[in-house]
Amino acid sequence: MSSSWRNLLATAVAVVLLGLAGTASRAGAVPHPDDLLPLLVTRGGAPAAALLAEDGTGTRYGEAGSGIARDDHFRAGSITKTFVATVVLQLAAERRLSLSDTVESHLPGLVRGAGNDGRALTLRSLLTHTSGLYDFARDTGGTVPVTARQAVRLALDHPPADSGRFAYSNTNYVLLGLVVEQVTGRSYAREAERRLIAPLGLTGTSFPGSRTSLPVPHGRAYDEDGRDVTALDPRVAGAAGELVTTLADLNRFYAALLGGSLLPARELGEMLDTRTTHGAYGMGLFPTRLACGVTVWGHNGRIPGSFVRTAATPDGRHVLTFRVNTTEIADPDVEPSLLTAEFCPRTL
């Protein structure tokens, strides 16, 4: 469910390893991303991997291993957070809420206990993971279905971390889902569908709710122990990670978002502002600065049986999504090397 901070940090480092053995020449050539894709299988430990890249001049698809296809539906985990954050920022642009609103003002009495107090927390702190709220998924392991309010109650059994410091927590986005429902009278899923999915024509994207099956076509999904977890109750994640989508839909969404089609300039600027987190995270997006000096924006998603990463240039004109059909990438160097190969010039 969560985009683990360990994986996020591995992609956000300023100096990215380029030299996986055999992939770059001594002259400093950056390998082609298609050459690195098989490493997600051989070094990453995935049964199969796929990528889809678009840069304004064309579209490129690649796959490695068996049991994966270009048009497959898959679970996107914490990439859901970018969708939820976009809806919240649209509501802010419409002045139906303010990012300075307290959680208490929208969800009175809900966030109380063990030193947690919704009267002291703002929507901005939820969006940027600076609320200090405990991550309920640490207790459920990302495998136990819970309602949104059950997830919050689990978190409130624990004292908060230091408010104002970045601490990634799925509880933040579960609460934002409840805020969207309170403000609009519709679920976060319905709001995302009518505001984002339908206007962009994301025909392969959905919020499954309690539906355990994936839409067709789809491949199989395996956890880190090799167990088939294709059928999964999305309530293990909710607003923090239940999204089902496709490679093409994610590319289209991030291109539209960063290209300015979904948010006014002010709200998009808020989304990309990382000062509160000292460069670690904006609102539903995080930056990755590559060794060549290029910065890309996006998110990753991890849920049992699926790991996916989308990254794009700040203008959204060059975007890459890659995925594997298992929960983790065993070798943390493969992901940043793949991003470098995609977005950096062929020589450094």
DRENZA-220129 format. One record per residue (C-alpha): residue in three letters; x, y, z; residue number from 1. Coordinates in Angstrom, 2 decimals, m for minus. Each point is the difference from the previous one (the first is absolute). Layout:
N
["ALA" [X Y Z] NUM]
...
//
This chain:
348
["MET" [0.00 0.00 0.00] 1]
["SER" [2.53 2.58 1.02] 2]
["SER" [2.73 1.50 m2.09] 3]
["SER" [2.62 m1.06 2.49] 4]
["TRP" [2.28 2.81 1.12] 5]
["ARG" [2.98 m2.25 m0.55] 6]
["ASN" [m0.89 m0.33 m3.69] 7]
["LEU" [m0.90 3.68 m0.28] 8]
["LEU" [3.33 1.03 1.47] 9]
["ALA" [1.86 m2.31 m2.35] 10]
["THR" [m1.40 1.91 m2.96] 11]
["ALA" [0.31 3.48 1.46] 12]
["VAL" [3.73 0.06 0.62] 13]
["ALA" [1.91 2.70 m1.81] 14]
["VAL" [2.67 m2.31 m1.38] 15]
["VAL" [m1.46 m3.01 m1.77] 16]
["LEU" [2.02 m3.09 m0.75] 17]
["LEU" [0.39 m0.45 m3.73] 18]
["GLY" [2.45 m2.85 m0.24] 19]
["LEU" [m1.86 m3.25 0.43] 20]
["ALA" [2.45 m2.54 m1.33] 21]
["GLY" [0.04 m0.25 m3.75] 22]
["THR" [m2.46 2.82 m0.63] 23]
["ALA" [2.21 3.02 m0.57] 24]
["SER" [3.25 0.52 m1.80] 25]
["ARG" [3.17 1.39 1.53] 26]
["ALA" [m0.55 3.11 m2.11] 27]
["GLY" [m3.00 0.89 2.16] 28]
["ALA" [m2.80 m1.05 m2.34] 29]
["VAL" [m3.38 m0.31 1.68] 30]
["PRO" [m1.61 m3.35 m0.86] 31]
["HIS" [m3.31 m0.14 m1.82] 32]
["PRO" [m2.91 m0.67 2.38] 33]
["ASP" [m1.07 m2.99 m2.08] 34]
["ASP" [3.35 m1.59 0.81] 35]
["LEU" [m0.59 0.49 3.72] 36]
["LEU" [m3.57 m1.28 0.06] 37]
["PRO" [1.03 m3.70 0.24] 38]
["LEU" [1.92 0.85 3.17] 39]
["LEU" [m3.34 0.48 1.76] 40]
["VAL" [m0.38 m3.75 m0.51] 41]
["THR" [3.56 m1.26 0.38] 42]
["ARG" [1.05 2.32 2.84] 43]
["GLY" [m3.32 1.35 1.16] 44]
["GLY" [m1.45 m3.45 0.61] 45]
["ALA" [m3.22 0.64 m1.92] 46]
["PRO" [m1.68 m2.66 m2.15] 47]
["ALA" [m0.62 2.65 m2.67] 48]
["ALA" [0.42 3.71 m0.66] 49]
["ALA" [m1.32 2.53 m2.50] 50]
["LEU" [0.51 3.66 m0.85] 51]
["LEU" [m1.75 2.58 m2.12] 52]
["ALA" [1.75 3.27 m0.87] 53]
["GLU" [m1.29 3.02 m1.91] 54]
["ASP" [2.05 3.07 m0.86] 55]
["GLY" [m1.95 1.98 m2.58] 56]
["THR" [1.71 m1.69 m2.93] 57]
["GLY" [m1.44 m3.44 0.54] 58]
["THR" [m0.94 m2.78 2.37] 59]
["ARG" [2.25 m2.88 0.99] 60]
["TYR" [m1.09 m3.21 1.71] 61]
["GLY" [2.19 m2.76 1.36] 62]
["GLU" [m0.45 m3.09 2.11] 63]
["ALA" [2.16 m2.67 1.61] 64]
["GLY" [m0.86 m3.35 1.50] 65]
["SER" [m3.30 m1.72 m0.67] 66]
["GLY" [m3.56 0.63 1.08] 67]
["ILE" [m0.23 3.75 m0.56] 68]
["ALA" [m1.52 2.04 m2.84] 69]
["ARG" [m0.29 3.62 m1.08] 70]
["ASP" [m3.74 0.39 0.61] 71]
["ASP" [m0.19 m1.90 3.29] 72]
["HIS" [m1.88 1.47 2.93] 73]
["PHE" [1.99 0.01 3.24] 74]
["ARG" [m0.13 1.44 3.51] 75]
["ALA" [1.83 3.31 0.31] 76]
["GLY" [0.34 0.27 3.78] 77]
["SER" [1.08 3.42 1.24] 78]
["ILE" [m0.25 1.61 m3.41] 79]
["THR" [m3.60 0.35 1.20] 80]
["LYS" [1.31 2.85 2.16] 81]
["THR" [0.73 2.17 m3.03] 82]
["PHE" [m3.63 m0.36 m1.11] 83]
["VAL" [m1.35 0.82 3.47] 84]
["ALA" [2.33 2.98 0.40] 85]
["THR" [m1.10 1.34 m3.39] 86]
["VAL" [m3.66 m0.17 1.03] 87]
["VAL" [0.74 1.80 3.28] 88]
["LEU" [1.93 2.73 m1.81] 89]
["GLN" [m2.83 0.42 m2.51] 90]
["LEU" [m2.38 0.51 2.92] 91]
["ALA" [2.43 2.55 1.43] 92]
["ALA" [0.04 1.84 m3.34] 93]
["GLU" [m3.80 0.05 0.12] 94]
["ARG" [0.18 1.42 3.56] 95]
["ARG" [m2.01 m2.88 1.35] 96]
["LEU" [2.78 m0.60 2.48] 97]
["SER" [3.31 1.56 0.99] 98]
["LEU" [3.26 m1.83 0.49] 99]
["SER" [0.25 1.89 3.29] 100]
["ASP" [m3.26 m1.52 1.25] 101]
["THR" [0.41 m2.20 3.04] 102]
["VAL" [m0.89 m3.66 m0.25] 103]
["GLU" [m2.41 0.66 2.87] 104]
["SER" [m1.97 2.52 m2.06] 105]
["HIS" [m0.94 m2.70 m2.51] 106]
["LEU" [0.06 m3.12 2.16] 107]
["PRO" [m0.99 1.20 3.48] 108]
["GLY" [1.10 m2.22 2.84] 109]
["LEU" [1.51 m2.69 m2.22] 110]
["VAL" [3.70 0.60 0.58] 111]
["ARG" [0.37 m0.15 3.78] 112]
["GLY" [1.97 m2.31 2.23] 113]
["ALA" [3.52 m0.95 1.11] 114]
["GLY" [1.12 3.59 m0.44] 115]
["ASN" [m1.48 0.37 m3.49] 116]
["ASP" [m2.25 3.01 m0.52] 117]
["GLY" [m1.71 0.93 m3.25] 118]
["ARG" [m0.39 3.56 1.27] 119]
["ALA" [3.76 0.45 m0.38] 120]
["LEU" [0.33 m1.64 m3.43] 121]
["THR" [m0.68 1.61 m3.37] 122]
["LEU" [m0.91 m1.50 m3.34] 123]
["ARG" [3.38 1.20 m1.20] 124]
["SER" [1.69 m2.16 2.63] 125]
["LEU" [m1.92 m3.03 m1.26] 126]
["LEU" [0.92 0.67 m3.63] 127]
["THR" [3.70 0.42 0.81] 128]
["HIS" [0.26 m2.82 2.56] 129]
["THR" [1.00 2.42 2.75] 130]
["SER" [m2.93 m0.72 2.34] 131]
["GLY" [1.93 m2.47 2.14] 132]
["LEU" [m2.89 m2.47 m0.13] 133]
["TYR" [0.98 m3.65 0.33] 134]
["ASP" [m0.24 m2.13 m3.15] 135]
["PHE" [m2.81 m2.48 0.59] 136]
["ALA" [1.50 m2.32 m2.65] 137]
["ARG" [2.84 m0.78 2.37] 138]
["ASP" [m2.56 m1.83 2.14] 139]
["THR" [m1.91 m1.68 m2.83] 140]
["GLY" [3.03 m0.86 m2.12] 141]
["GLY" [m1.93 1.27 m3.00] 142]
["THR" [m1.93 m3.27 m0.14] 143]
["VAL" [m2.97 0.47 2.35] 144]
["PRO" [m3.14 1.67 m1.45] 145]
["VAL" [m1.21 2.90 2.13] 146]
["THR" [m2.45 2.84 m0.43] 147]
["ALA" [1.35 3.53 m0.04] 148]
["ARG" [m1.15 0.70 3.54] 149]
["GLN" [1.42 m3.29 1.23] 150]
["ALA" [3.34 0.96 m1.55] 151]
["VAL" [m0.07 3.34 1.80] 152]
["ARG" [m0.85 m1.66 3.31] 153]
["LEU" [2.97 m2.34 m0.41] 154]
["ALA" [2.27 3.00 m0.52] 155]
["LEU" [m1.41 1.77 3.04] 156]
["ASP" [1.11 m2.84 2.25] 157]
["HIS" [3.51 1.38 m0.45] 158]
["PRO" [1.51 3.32 1.04] 159]
["PRO" [0.93 2.34 m2.84] 160]
["ALA" [3.46 0.65 m1.32] 161]
["ASP" [1.24 3.57 0.07] 162]
["SER" [m2.53 2.15 m1.82] 163]
["GLY" [1.58 2.00 m2.81] 164]
["ARG" [2.59 m2.63 m0.87] 165]
["PHE" [m0.38 m2.14 m3.10] 166]
["ALA" [m1.16 m3.50 0.93] 167]
["TYR" [m1.76 m1.97 m2.73] 168]
["SER" [m3.33 m1.33 1.27] 169]
["ASN" [m2.89 m1.57 m1.89] 170]
["THR" [m2.33 1.28 2.72] 171]
["ASN" [0.37 3.52 m1.40] 172]
["TYR" [m1.58 m0.91 m3.32] 173]
["VAL" [m2.72 m2.14 1.54] 174]
["LEU" [m1.01 3.13 1.90] 175]
["LEU" [0.13 2.09 m3.18] 176]
["GLY" [m2.39 m2.47 m1.60] 177]
["LEU" [m2.42 0.61 2.87] 178]
["VAL" [0.44 3.77 m0.37] 179]
["VAL" [m0.88 m0.18 m3.71] 180]
["GLU" [m3.16 m1.92 0.88] 181]
["GLN" [m0.96 2.51 2.69] 182]
["VAL" [0.55 3.01 m2.28] 183]
["THR" [m1.66 m1.35 m3.14] 184]
["GLY" [m2.56 m2.50 1.27] 185]
["ARG" [1.60 m2.58 m2.30] 186]
["SER" [2.74 m2.55 0.58] 187]
["TYR" [3.58 0.83 m0.97] 188]
["ALA" [m0.31 m2.74 m2.62] 189]
["ARG" [m3.05 1.61 m1.59] 190]
["GLU" [1.63 3.43 0.06] 191]
["ALA" [3.17 m1.33 m1.63] 192]
["GLU" [m2.08 m1.76 m2.64] 193]
["ARG" [m1.96 3.09 m0.99] 194]
["ARG" [2.85 2.49 0.34] 195]
["LEU" [2.97 m1.99 m1.32] 196]
["ILE" [m0.76 m3.42 m1.42] 197]
["ALA" [m2.94 0.87 m2.26] 198]
["PRO" [1.33 3.34 m1.35] 199]
["LEU" [3.36 m1.56 m0.88] 200]
["GLY" [m1.54 m3.14 m1.50] 201]
["LEU" [1.83 m2.31 2.39] 202]
["THR" [m2.08 m2.99 m1.01] 203]
["GLY" [2.22 m2.51 1.78] 204]
["THR" [0.03 1.80 3.34] 205]
["SER" [m2.38 m0.65 2.88] 206]
["PHE" [m0.44 0.00 3.75] 207]
["PRO" [m1.13 m3.57 0.71] 208]
["GLY" [m1.41 0.53 3.49] 209]
["SER" [m0.51 m3.50 1.36] 210]
["ARG" [0.33 m1.79 m3.36] 211]
["THR" [2.79 m2.56 0.32] 212]
["SER" [0.42 m0.86 m3.69] 213]
["LEU" [1.86 2.00 m2.63] 214]
["PRO" [m1.66 1.11 m3.25] 215]
["VAL" [1.03 m1.90 m3.11] 216]
["PRO" [2.54 m0.14 m1.45] 217]
["HIS" [2.36 m0.62 2.87] 218]
["GLY" [2.88 m2.27 0.89] 219]
["ARG" [0.80 m1.65 3.29] 220]
["ALA" [1.43 1.73 3.07] 221]
["TYR" [2.36 m1.54 2.56] 222]
["ASP" [1.14 1.05 3.44] 223]
["GLU" [3.62 m0.07 1.12] 224]
["ASP" [m0.32 m3.69 0.92] 225]
["GLY" [m1.34 m0.96 m3.41] 226]
["ARG" [m3.62 m0.44 1.08] 227]
["ASP" [m2.67 0.96 m2.52] 228]
["VAL" [m1.76 3.10 1.34] 229]
["THR" [m1.81 1.04 m3.17] 230]
["ALA" [m3.30 m0.01 1.89] 231]
["LEU" [0.35 2.64 2.71] 232]
["ASP" [m2.43 2.00 2.11] 233]
["PRO" [0.83 3.66 m0.84] 234]
["ARG" [m1.19 1.08 3.44] 235]
["VAL" [3.49 m0.85 1.22] 236]
["ALA" [0.88 3.38 m1.52] 237]
["GLY" [m3.06 2.17 m0.60] 238]
["ALA" [0.75 3.62 m0.90] 239]
["ALA" [3.68 m0.65 0.68] 240]
["GLY" [0.41 m2.62 m2.71] 241]
["GLU" [m2.98 m1.79 m1.54] 242]
["LEU" [0.29 1.26 m3.59] 243]
["VAL" [m0.08 m2.45 m2.93] 244]
["THR" [1.37 1.31 m3.29] 245]
["THR" [2.14 m0.60 m3.11] 246]
["LEU" [3.38 1.21 m1.23] 247]
["ALA" [m1.54 2.28 m2.62] 248]
["ASP" [m2.48 1.53 2.42] 249]
["LEU" [2.69 0.89 2.53] 250]
["ASN" [2.11 1.65 m2.68] 251]
["ARG" [m2.98 2.01 m1.20] 252]
["PHE" [m0.95 1.08 3.52] 253]
["TYR" [3.45 1.18 1.04] 254]
["ALA" [0.56 1.75 m3.32] 255]
["ALA" [m3.27 1.88 0.44] 256]
["LEU" [0.68 0.83 3.64] 257]
["LEU" [3.52 1.34 m0.48] 258]
["GLY" [m0.98 1.62 m3.28] 259]
["GLY" [m2.48 2.21 1.86] 260]
["SER" [m3.24 m1.50 m1.29] 261]
["LEU" [m1.41 m1.07 3.37] 262]
["LEU" [0.95 2.78 2.42] 263]
["PRO" [0.35 3.77 m0.19] 264]
["ALA" [3.58 1.25 0.15] 265]
["ARG" [m0.27 0.99 3.67] 266]
["GLU" [m1.21 m3.42 1.16] 267]
["LEU" [2.48 m1.84 m2.21] 268]
["GLY" [2.71 2.12 1.56] 269]
["GLU" [m1.23 m1.03 3.45] 270]
["MET" [0.13 m3.63 m1.05] 271]
["LEU" [3.63 0.32 m1.09] 272]
["ASP" [1.13 2.03 3.02] 273]
["THR" [2.31 m2.16 2.11] 274]
["ARG" [1.27 2.63 2.44] 275]
["THR" [m2.04 m1.41 2.88] 276]
["THR" [1.66 m3.39 m0.42] 277]
["HIS" [3.48 1.33 m0.85] 278]
["GLY" [m0.23 m1.29 m3.54] 279]
["ALA" [m1.40 m3.44 0.73] 280]
["TYR" [m3.67 0.27 m0.99] 281]
["GLY" [m2.53 2.41 m1.41] 282]
["MET" [m3.69 m0.89 0.08] 283]
["GLY" [m0.58 m3.43 m1.50] 284]
["LEU" [3.22 0.35 m2.02] 285]
["PHE" [3.69 m0.11 0.74] 286]
["PRO" [3.04 1.19 m1.97] 287]
["THR" [2.97 m2.11 m1.03] 288]
["ARG" [3.19 1.78 m1.02] 289]
["LEU" [2.10 m2.18 m2.26] 290]
["ALA" [3.77 0.01 m0.37] 291]
["CYS" [m0.20 1.94 m3.25] 292]
["GLY" [m1.80 2.87 1.75] 293]
["VAL" [m3.46 m0.78 m1.36] 294]
["THR" [m2.83 m0.02 2.55] 295]
["VAL" [m3.04 m2.17 m0.61] 296]
["TRP" [m3.26 m0.07 1.93] 297]
["GLY" [m2.30 m2.88 0.77] 298]
["HIS" [m0.83 m2.68 2.52] 299]
["ASN" [0.40 m3.69 0.57] 300]
["GLY" [m2.52 m2.52 1.21] 301]
["ARG" [0.39 m3.22 1.91] 302]
["ILE" [m2.79 m2.40 0.89] 303]
["PRO" [0.10 m3.80 0.31] 304]
["GLY" [0.76 m1.33 m3.47] 305]
["SER" [0.85 3.29 m1.69] 306]
["PHE" [2.69 2.66 m0.07] 307]
["VAL" [m0.34 2.91 m2.42] 308]
["ARG" [1.93 3.22 m0.56] 309]
["THR" [m0.96 3.01 m2.09] 310]
["ALA" [2.35 2.92 m0.62] 311]
["ALA" [m0.24 2.99 m2.31] 312]
["THR" [1.82 3.17 m0.90] 313]
["PRO" [m1.39 3.14 1.69] 314]
["ASP" [m1.95 0.95 m3.13] 315]
["GLY" [m1.50 m3.48 m0.35] 316]
["ARG" [1.25 m0.40 m3.57] 317]
["HIS" [2.22 m2.98 0.75] 318]
["VAL" [m1.50 m2.67 2.22] 319]
["LEU" [0.90 m3.56 0.95] 320]
["THR" [m1.93 m2.65 1.89] 321]
["PHE" [1.47 m3.38 0.82] 322]
["ARG" [m1.40 m2.82 2.05] 323]
["VAL" [0.74 m3.47 1.29] 324]
["ASN" [m2.49 m2.67 1.02] 325]
["THR" [1.34 m0.48 3.49] 326]
["THR" [0.06 2.08 3.17] 327]
["GLU" [3.62 1.14 0.15] 328]
["ILE" [3.03 0.58 m2.20] 329]
["ALA" [2.75 m1.97 1.69] 330]
["ASP" [2.91 2.09 m1.32] 331]
["PRO" [m0.56 3.68 0.90] 332]
["ASP" [2.54 1.19 m2.58] 333]
["VAL" [m2.06 m1.11 m2.99] 334]
["GLU" [m2.76 2.58 0.39] 335]
["PRO" [2.16 3.16 0.09] 336]
["SER" [2.19 m1.36 m2.78] 337]
["LEU" [m3.05 m0.53 m2.17] 338]
["LEU" [m1.17 3.57 0.64] 339]
["THR" [3.45 1.33 m0.88] 340]
["ALA" [0.07 m2.01 m3.21] 341]
["GLU" [m3.40 1.39 m1.00] 342]
["PHE" [0.37 3.66 0.88] 343]
["CYS" [3.72 0.80 m0.25] 344]
["PRO" [1.85 0.64 m3.24] 345]
["ARG" [1.67 m3.06 m1.45] 346]
["THR" [3.41 1.33 1.08] 347]
["LEU" [0.91 1.76 3.24] 348]
//
